[in-house]
Amino acid sequence: QVHLVESGGGLVQPGGSLRLSCEARGFIFGRNTMGWYRQASGKQRELVASITSGGATNYADSVKGRFTISRDNVRRRLFLQMNSLKPEDTAVYYCARPNVSGVDYWGRGTQVTVSS
């Protein structure tokens, strides 16, 4: 009964900011690595950022210095702060629970559109 629900997407102008949130239920959130993925129209889904249970982070080169992943284990929430947004960041963003074999659970996604 793993449940991942994203929120915070929307339309933003280039250079603007958005903060995505993911509410997690149905597992011991604090013991799992979590990640944000995105899929732009016509492109493959890609890892944007991940964070381990211990707080170690990893970012795609395209978002380094602009995006920050964080987590609140007490509130069972995952966040992605996105700054200096570019049109190429436009995609559906997914909260996910990756493991050694791949991603075992996905949220439904939230649309982020960066446009003037």
Summary of the structure (lengths in Angstrom):
residues: 116
radius of gyration: 13.3
end to end distance: 39.7
largest distance: 40.6
contacts: 341
relative contact order: 0.31
helix: 5%
strand: 53%
